[in-house]
């Protein structure tokens, strides 16, 4: 919901930084892979109880996630880059709730499972529509210029990262935050299915 509104604010500085990285010979894919490594380290830190470190690594992962797109806009987008970006993002989104479940199974396992289920539903609706949109020649740049069709929803990247950062800052709140966001993601998934069905009927 917030992604499109933040784009005009974050894209200009990211684009300038992306140009500098490109000039240094740093590729978008290398930043994607480096950022993914940071995300896995964040999950490991949280699983081990170092949530402050996890917070910092989550923030660093998201900076890298924005930066790789900025570099790609300079060097030219590729199918491989788009594939790595979205796939590793989904791996990261799954790793953080799992890390909290590992850290405290008795308290966090069930809400983590509910959150992961809602992520699965949201991701399925999102990716399935992107495939059909590609086949039908549909496109949008409301979320910025992407390698695939981004169908907006109530819960998007900005909201998810804000959630992860809150969880890392206040790990005792994980169950409440996870259950609440699982409900939001479920509503978002349903709305994406409705929008997707409507869009595909009209196209």
C-alpha positions as CSV (number, residue, x, y, z in Angstrom):
1,X,0.0,0.0,0.0
2,X,2.9,2.4,0.8
3,X,5.3,1.3,-1.9
4,X,4.0,3.5,-4.6
5,X,3.9,6.5,-2.4
6,X,7.5,6.1,-1.2
7,X,8.9,5.6,-4.7
8,X,9.2,9.4,-5.5
9,X,11.1,9.9,-2.3
10,X,13.5,7.0,-2.3
11,X,14.2,6.5,-6.1
12,X,16.2,9.8,-6.7
13,X,18.9,9.2,-4.1
14,X,19.0,5.5,-4.9
15,X,19.4,6.2,-8.6
16,X,22.4,8.6,-7.8
17,X,24.0,5.9,-5.7
18,X,23.2,3.3,-8.3
19,X,25.1,5.3,-10.9
20,X,28.1,5.5,-8.6
21,X,28.2,1.8,-8.0
22,X,27.9,1.2,-11.7
23,X,30.8,3.5,-12.3
24,X,32.8,1.4,-9.9
25,X,32.0,-1.7,-11.9
26,X,29.7,-3.2,-9.2
27,X,26.8,-5.1,-10.9
28,X,23.2,-5.3,-9.8
29,X,23.3,-9.1,-9.4
30,X,26.3,-8.9,-7.1
31,X,24.5,-6.4,-4.8
32,X,21.4,-8.7,-4.9
33,X,23.4,-11.7,-3.8
34,X,25.3,-9.6,-1.1
35,X,22.0,-8.3,0.2
36,X,20.6,-11.8,0.4
37,X,23.6,-12.9,2.4
38,X,22.9,-10.0,4.8
39,X,19.3,-11.2,5.1
40,X,20.3,-14.7,5.9
41,X,22.7,-13.3,8.6
42,X,19.8,-11.3,10.0
43,X,17.7,-14.5,10.3
44,X,20.7,-16.3,11.9
45,X,21.2,-13.4,14.4
46,X,17.5,-13.5,15.4
47,X,17.4,-17.2,15.8
48,X,20.4,-16.9,18.1
49,X,18.7,-14.2,20.1
50,X,20.7,-11.2,18.8
51,X,17.7,-9.2,17.7
52,X,19.4,-5.8,17.6
53,X,22.0,-7.1,15.2
54,X,19.1,-8.7,13.3
55,X,17.5,-5.3,13.1
56,X,20.6,-3.7,11.6
57,X,21.1,-6.5,9.1
58,X,17.5,-6.4,8.0
59,X,17.9,-2.6,7.4
60,X,21.1,-3.3,5.4
61,X,19.4,-6.0,3.4
62,X,16.6,-3.6,2.3
63,X,19.1,-0.9,1.3
64,X,20.8,-3.5,-0.9
65,X,17.5,-4.5,-2.3
66,X,16.7,-0.9,-3.3
67,X,20.3,-0.4,-4.6
68,X,20.4,-3.4,-6.9
69,X,17.3,-2.0,-8.8
70,X,19.0,1.4,-9.1
71,X,22.1,-0.2,-10.6
72,X,20.0,-2.3,-12.9
73,X,18.3,0.8,-14.2
74,X,21.7,2.1,-15.3
75,X,23.3,-1.0,-16.7
76,X,20.0,-2.4,-18.1
77,X,17.5,-4.8,-16.6
78,X,17.9,-8.5,-17.3
79,X,15.6,-11.5,-16.8
80,X,18.2,-13.1,-14.6
81,X,18.4,-10.0,-12.4
82,X,14.7,-9.8,-12.1
83,X,14.5,-13.5,-11.3
84,X,17.1,-13.3,-8.6
85,X,15.6,-10.2,-7.1
86,X,12.1,-11.5,-6.6
87,X,13.2,-15.1,-5.7
88,X,15.7,-14.1,-3.0
89,X,13.3,-11.5,-1.6
90,X,10.7,-14.3,-1.0
91,X,13.4,-16.5,0.6
92,X,14.3,-13.6,2.9
93,X,10.6,-13.0,3.8
94,X,10.3,-16.6,4.8
95,X,13.5,-16.7,6.8
96,X,12.7,-14.0,9.3
97,X,9.5,-15.5,10.7
98,X,11.2,-18.9,10.8
99,X,14.1,-17.4,12.8
100,X,11.7,-16.1,15.4
101,X,10.1,-19.5,15.6
102,X,13.5,-21.2,16.1
103,X,14.4,-18.6,18.7
104,X,11.4,-19.4,20.9
105,X,9.3,-22.3,19.5
106,X,6.9,-22.4,22.4
107,X,5.9,-18.8,22.0
108,X,6.5,-18.0,18.4
109,X,6.0,-21.2,16.3
110,X,2.2,-21.0,15.8
111,X,2.1,-17.3,15.0
112,X,5.1,-17.7,12.7
113,X,3.3,-20.5,10.9
114,X,0.2,-18.3,10.4
115,X,2.3,-15.5,9.1
116,X,4.2,-17.8,6.7
117,X,0.8,-19.2,5.5
118,X,-0.4,-15.7,4.8
119,X,2.8,-14.8,3.0
120,X,2.4,-18.0,0.8
121,X,-1.2,-16.9,-0.1
122,X,-0.1,-13.4,-0.9
123,X,2.9,-14.5,-2.9
124,X,0.9,-17.0,-4.9
125,X,-1.7,-14.4,-5.9
126,X,1.0,-11.9,-6.7
127,X,3.2,-14.2,-8.8
128,X,0.4,-16.0,-10.6
129,X,-1.1,-12.7,-11.7
130,X,2.4,-11.5,-12.9
131,X,2.6,-14.6,-15.2
132,X,-0.8,-14.0,-16.7
133,X,-0.2,-10.3,-17.1
134,X,3.0,-11.1,-19.0
135,X,1.1,-13.4,-21.3
136,X,-1.6,-10.8,-21.9
137,X,0.9,-7.9,-22.4
138,X,-0.3,-6.0,-19.3
139,X,2.1,-3.7,-17.6
140,X,2.4,-1.1,-14.8
141,X,5.1,1.1,-13.3
142,X,3.1,2.2,-10.2
143,X,5.6,0.4,-8.0
144,X,8.5,1.6,-10.1
145,X,10.0,0.0,-13.2
146,X,10.1,-3.7,-12.4
147,X,10.9,-6.9,-14.3
148,X,7.4,-8.2,-13.7
149,X,3.9,-6.9,-13.1
150,X,3.5,-5.7,-9.5
151,X,-0.1,-6.1,-8.4
152,X,-0.5,-3.8,-5.5
153,X,-2.1,-4.9,-2.2
154,X,-2.8,-3.9,1.4
155,X,0.5,-5.6,2.5
156,X,3.5,-4.9,0.3
157,X,7.3,-4.6,0.8
158,X,7.3,-1.5,2.9
159,X,4.8,-2.8,5.4
160,X,6.5,-6.1,5.6
161,X,9.9,-4.6,6.3
162,X,8.4,-2.2,8.9
163,X,6.9,-5.3,10.6
164,X,10.3,-7.1,10.6
165,X,12.1,-4.1,12.0
166,X,9.4,-3.8,14.8
167,X,9.8,-7.5,15.6
168,X,13.5,-7.2,15.8
169,X,13.3,-4.2,18.1
170,X,10.5,-5.7,20.3
171,X,10.9,-9.5,20.0
172,X,8.5,-10.1,22.9
173,X,5.8,-8.6,20.7
174,X,6.4,-11.1,17.9
175,X,3.2,-13.2,18.5
176,X,0.9,-10.2,18.5
177,X,2.6,-8.6,15.5
178,X,2.7,-11.9,13.6
179,X,-1.0,-12.7,14.1
180,X,-2.0,-9.1,13.3
181,X,0.0,-9.0,10.1
182,X,-1.1,-12.4,9.1
183,X,-4.7,-11.1,9.1
184,X,-3.6,-8.1,7.1
185,X,-1.8,-10.3,4.5
186,X,-4.8,-12.6,4.3
187,X,-7.1,-9.6,3.4
188,X,-4.4,-8.4,1.0
189,X,-4.3,-11.8,-0.7
190,X,-8.1,-12.0,-1.1
191,X,-8.1,-8.5,-2.5
192,X,-5.3,-9.4,-5.0
193,X,-7.3,-12.4,-6.1
194,X,-10.4,-10.3,-6.7
195,X,-8.4,-7.6,-8.5
196,X,-6.6,-10.2,-10.5
197,X,-9.8,-12.0,-11.6
198,X,-11.4,-8.7,-12.6
199,X,-8.3,-7.6,-14.5
200,X,-8.0,-10.8,-16.4
201,X,-11.7,-10.9,-17.3
202,X,-11.4,-7.5,-18.8
203,X,-8.2,-8.1,-20.8
